[in-house]
Amino acid sequence: MRKITIEPITRVEGHGKVTIKLDDNNQVVQSRLHIVEFRGFERFVQGRPFWEAPVLVQRLCGICPVSHQLCASKAMDVIVGTSSGELTATADKMRRLMHYGQFFQSHVLHFFHLASPDLLFGVNSDPLKRNIIGVIGAFPEIAKKAVLMRKFGQVVIHLTAGKKIHGTGAIPGGVNKRLTPEERDQLLVGTPEFNVDLMVDWIQEGLELFKGYHKKNHEFIDGFAAFSSNYLSLVRKDGALDLYHGVLRAVDSDGAKIFDQVDYQNYSDYITEEVRSWTYMKFPHIISLGSEKGWYRVGPLARLNTCDFIPTPLAQKEFEQYKAYTQGKPNGMSMHMHWARLIEALHAIEMIRELLKDPDIIHGELVKTGERSGEGVGVLEAPRGTLFHHYRVDQNDQITLCNLIVSTTSNNEAMNRGVTWVAQKVINGHKEIPEGMLNQVEVAIRAYDPCLSCATHAVGQMPLELVLQDLDGNQLDRRIKNVGDFDGAGT
């Protein structure tokens, strides 16, 4: 028996490891994605005043703080008696502007910085080249535009949340600031090299880059780690894509609705989580289908499988092409998540442009409250998928319960199945396991843009370690890859 260990997985946010066991004939007998460190935020916040939650929980991660701040704020809106549909127009639009800024910068970061090296250089290419530094050297114009696009999203966050990371803009019942005319014009008009119209053009170029690659490499993009599943997301009540607010919808692999128009305050009637002994990350599933058949995917692929249309013209046009590729059926091709992600980035920047032209972001009331409640749920679509925040608060305003189901947790089963696909299709039967094969394991996970920090709040070690063991656990071989190094020499 041989055991291959990949630890940590690279070019994702946070740290995890993969183990693959092979028998004496080099046939894969088991493959697993492990999250080995413990996340304790659901306990940390207990006993804290509820109004601190939006600031506290975003410390889960430096990549997703806006998503956690807004989701916690949506839950606290219910606590203070103002549901998300009852905020003032200024509060709703400022939060949405912040949220779309987060979507834009996060999707740009993932596609251009983390995923594109695999596409531009190939999954089996030299790891010294297959990284963002390699992209800068070989494709400087793409890299420059990617940096400026992410910067634009971060400026949106800064102006709406007060800081680029771990801001304070959203509070229970609303927001604590609006934009000044000067701040609005900084984004709307900007400079010839930095304005919202230019960002719209550049993300469309990114879409054409992916579609061009797909046309030349459709067998890889369509076939790699492709499998059917259920899908879950928020949608607007009329079925439109809505990344900030809506009702829960789940569909199966044929597109049939499992449930629809579900008020997310009642999410626990429809989904639950299962614990397994070999990982700290849970396995959510749809209750009515059970754990074996009820697992689902969230994120860009799921959102474009569940929604009926996108309410911005450029993204809707791209959505129609995307849906036509599968004749309108749900898309189970994991690498198409990059395509869906870029369509969402286009939608986000279109929404930013629309909101910047809305007078409510510079005028209007910021906060609205109503009758106090002891329990509240907030749900929104984070870049990586549907995010749940559930809190209970006692009469002393202290949090007594906190349950978080983060996007990466919902994709746990799907990522494990992606690892299994690569293990069986790529690694199975091979005695020698070159670095390129290991990277394909990571490519399957990376497609989900997992945020393992959100799922675990862990700090791990950075080198990639591969250990071969016999059936008794004796070490047969060990190889360590430092960042940018895989010399096979054991160091």
CORZI-V763460 format. One record per pair of residues at least 4 apart in sequence whose C-alpha atoms are under 7 Angstrom apart, sorted by the first residue. I is the first residue (numbers start at 1). J is the second residue. Records with the same first field share a line. If there is no record, write none. Layout:
BEGIN
I->J ; J
END
This chain:
BEGIN
1->21 ; 22 ; 23 ; 24 ; 470 ; 471
2->21 ; 22 ; 23 ; 468 ; 469 ; 470
3->19 ; 20 ; 21 ; 22 ; 467 ; 468 ; 469
4->19 ; 20 ; 21 ; 466 ; 467 ; 468
5->17 ; 18 ; 19 ; 20 ; 465 ; 466 ; 467
6->17 ; 18 ; 19 ; 464 ; 465 ; 466
7->16 ; 17 ; 18 ; 464 ; 465
8->15 ; 16 ; 17 ; 461 ; 462 ; 463 ; 464
9->15 ; 16 ; 17 ; 442
11->114
12->446 ; 449 ; 450 ; 451
13->450 ; 451 ; 452 ; 453
14->451 ; 452 ; 453 ; 458
15->452 ; 453 ; 458 ; 459 ; 460
16->34 ; 35 ; 36 ; 452
17->33 ; 34 ; 35
18->32 ; 33 ; 34
19->31 ; 32 ; 33
20->28 ; 30 ; 31 ; 32
21->28 ; 29 ; 30 ; 31
22->26 ; 27 ; 28 ; 29
23->27 ; 28 ; 29
25->429
26->428 ; 429 ; 430 ; 431
27->428 ; 429
28->423 ; 424 ; 428
31->419 ; 420 ; 423
32->416 ; 419
33->416
34->278 ; 279
35->279 ; 280 ; 281
36->279 ; 280
37->280 ; 456 ; 458
38->280 ; 456 ; 458
39->455 ; 456 ; 457 ; 458
40->44
41->45 ; 57
42->402 ; 403 ; 404
45->53 ; 399
46->399 ; 400 ; 401
47->398 ; 399 ; 400
48->52 ; 398 ; 399
49->397 ; 398 ; 399
50->393 ; 397 ; 398 ; 399
51->172
52->56
53->57 ; 72
54->58 ; 69 ; 70 ; 72 ; 73 ; 171
55->69 ; 168
57->68 ; 69
58->65 ; 66 ; 68 ; 69 ; 166
59->65 ; 166
60->453 ; 454 ; 457
61->65 ; 453 ; 454
62->165
64->68
65->69 ; 165 ; 166
66->70 ; 99 ; 102
67->71 ; 382
68->72
69->73 ; 170
70->74 ; 170
71->75 ; 378 ; 379 ; 380 ; 389
72->76 ; 378 ; 389
73->77 ; 170 ; 171 ; 172
74->78 ; 84 ; 378
75->79 ; 376 ; 377 ; 378 ; 389 ; 390
76->80 ; 172 ; 376
77->81 ; 82 ; 83 ; 84 ; 172 ; 173
78->82 ; 83 ; 373 ; 376
79->372 ; 373 ; 374 ; 375 ; 376
80->172 ; 173 ; 369 ; 370 ; 371 ; 372 ; 373
81->369 ; 370 ; 371 ; 372 ; 373
82->86 ; 87 ; 173 ; 368 ; 369 ; 370
83->87
87->91 ; 92 ; 173 ; 174 ; 368
88->92 ; 365 ; 366 ; 367 ; 368
89->93 ; 360
90->94 ; 360 ; 361 ; 363 ; 364 ; 365 ; 366
91->95 ; 174 ; 175 ; 366 ; 367
92->96
93->97 ; 355 ; 361
94->98 ; 160 ; 178 ; 361
95->99 ; 170
96->100 ; 244
97->101 ; 352 ; 355
98->102 ; 156 ; 157 ; 160 ; 161
99->103
100->104 ; 348 ; 352
101->105 ; 153 ; 154 ; 156 ; 157
102->106 ; 153 ; 157
103->107 ; 345 ; 348 ; 383
104->108 ; 153 ; 345 ; 348 ; 349
105->109 ; 149 ; 150 ; 153 ; 154
106->110 ; 383
107->111 ; 341 ; 342 ; 345 ; 383
108->112 ; 146 ; 149 ; 150
109->113 ; 114 ; 150
110->114 ; 115 ; 449
111->115 ; 116 ; 338
112->116 ; 146
113->132
116->120
117->121 ; 130 ; 131 ; 132 ; 135
118->122 ; 123 ; 130
119->123
121->125 ; 130
123->436 ; 439 ; 440
124->436
125->130
126->130
127->484
128->484 ; 485
129->134
130->134
131->135
132->136
133->137
134->138
135->139 ; 140 ; 143
136->140 ; 143
139->143
140->144
141->145
142->146
143->147
144->148
145->149
146->150
147->151
148->152
149->153 ; 199
150->154
151->155
152->156
153->157
154->158 ; 164
155->159 ; 164
156->160
157->161 ; 163 ; 164
158->162 ; 163 ; 164
159->179 ; 183
160->169 ; 179
161->167 ; 168 ; 169 ; 170
162->167 ; 168 ; 169
163->167
169->175 ; 176 ; 177
170->174 ; 175 ; 176
171->175 ; 176
173->367 ; 368 ; 369
174->366 ; 367 ; 368
175->366 ; 367
176->366
177->366
178->361 ; 362
179->183 ; 184 ; 361 ; 362
180->184 ; 362
181->185 ; 362
182->186
183->187
184->188 ; 356
185->189 ; 190
186->190
187->195 ; 196
188->195 ; 196 ; 353 ; 356
189->195
190->194 ; 195
191->195
194->198
195->199
196->200 ; 353
197->201
198->202
199->203
200->204 ; 346 ; 349 ; 350
201->205
202->206
203->207 ; 346
204->208 ; 346
205->209
206->210
207->211 ; 342
208->212
209->213
210->214 ; 339
211->215
212->216
213->217
214->218 ; 221
217->221
218->222
219->223
220->224
221->335 ; 336
222->226 ; 333 ; 335
223->333
224->334 ; 335
225->333 ; 334 ; 418 ; 421 ; 422 ; 444
226->332 ; 333 ; 334
227->332 ; 333
228->253 ; 332
229->252 ; 253 ; 296 ; 297 ; 332
230->251 ; 252 ; 253 ; 295 ; 296 ; 297
231->250 ; 251 ; 252 ; 296 ; 297 ; 298 ; 302 ; 306
232->249 ; 250 ; 251 ; 296 ; 297 ; 298 ; 302 ; 306
233->248 ; 249 ; 250 ; 298 ; 302 ; 303 ; 306 ; 386
234->242 ; 245 ; 246 ; 247 ; 248 ; 249 ; 381
235->239 ; 240 ; 241 ; 242 ; 246 ; 247 ; 248 ; 249 ; 307
236->240 ; 241 ; 242 ; 245 ; 246 ; 247
237->246 ; 247 ; 261
239->307 ; 308 ; 309
240->307 ; 308 ; 309 ; 310 ; 311
241->307 ; 309 ; 310 ; 311
242->246
243->380 ; 381
244->380 ; 381
245->380
247->261 ; 262 ; 263 ; 264
248->260 ; 261 ; 262 ; 263 ; 264
249->259 ; 260 ; 261 ; 262 ; 306
250->257 ; 258 ; 259 ; 260 ; 306
251->255 ; 256 ; 257 ; 258 ; 306
252->256 ; 257 ; 258
253->330
254->329 ; 330
255->329 ; 330
264->379
265->377
267->271
268->272
270->286 ; 287
271->284 ; 285 ; 286 ; 287
272->284 ; 285 ; 286 ; 287
273->282 ; 283 ; 284 ; 285
274->282 ; 283 ; 284
275->282 ; 283
276->282
281->409 ; 455
282->409
283->409 ; 410 ; 412 ; 413
284->295 ; 410
285->290 ; 291 ; 294 ; 295 ; 296
286->290 ; 294 ; 295
287->294
289->293 ; 294
290->294
291->295
295->413
296->410
297->302 ; 410 ; 411 ; 414
298->302 ; 303 ; 385 ; 386 ; 407 ; 410 ; 411
299->303 ; 383 ; 384 ; 385 ; 386
300->304 ; 337 ; 340 ; 341 ; 385
301->305 ; 337 ; 340
302->306
303->307
304->340
305->330 ; 331
309->316
310->315 ; 316
311->316
312->316 ; 347 ; 350
313->317
314->318
315->319 ; 343 ; 346 ; 347
316->320
317->321
318->322 ; 343
319->323 ; 343
320->324
321->325
323->327 ; 328
324->328
326->331
334->447
335->447
336->340
337->341 ; 447
338->342 ; 447
339->343
340->344
341->345
342->346
343->347
344->348
345->349
346->350
347->351
348->352
349->353
350->354
351->355
352->356
353->357
354->358
359->363
360->364
374->392 ; 393 ; 394
375->391 ; 392 ; 393
376->390 ; 391 ; 392
377->389 ; 390 ; 391
378->388 ; 389 ; 390
379->387 ; 388 ; 389
380->386 ; 387
381->385 ; 386 ; 387
382->386 ; 387
384->407 ; 408 ; 448 ; 449 ; 450
385->407
386->407
387->405 ; 406 ; 407
388->404 ; 405 ; 406
389->403 ; 404 ; 405
390->402 ; 403 ; 404
391->399 ; 401 ; 402 ; 403
392->399 ; 400 ; 401 ; 402
393->397 ; 398 ; 399 ; 400
394->398 ; 399 ; 400
405->409
406->410 ; 454 ; 455
407->411
408->412 ; 450 ; 451 ; 452 ; 455
409->455
411->415
412->416
413->417
414->418
415->419 ; 445
416->420
417->421
418->422 ; 444 ; 445
419->423 ; 441 ; 444
420->424
421->425
422->426 ; 427 ; 440 ; 441
423->427 ; 428
424->428
426->437
427->437
433->437
434->438
435->439
436->440
437->441
438->442
439->443
440->444
441->445
442->446
443->447
446->450
451->455
452->456
453->457 ; 458
463->480 ; 481 ; 482 ; 483
464->480 ; 481 ; 482
465->479 ; 480 ; 481
466->478 ; 479 ; 480
467->475 ; 477 ; 478 ; 479
468->475 ; 476 ; 477 ; 478
469->473 ; 474 ; 475 ; 476
470->474 ; 475 ; 476
478->490
479->488 ; 489 ; 490 ; 491
480->490 ; 491
481->485 ; 486 ; 491
END
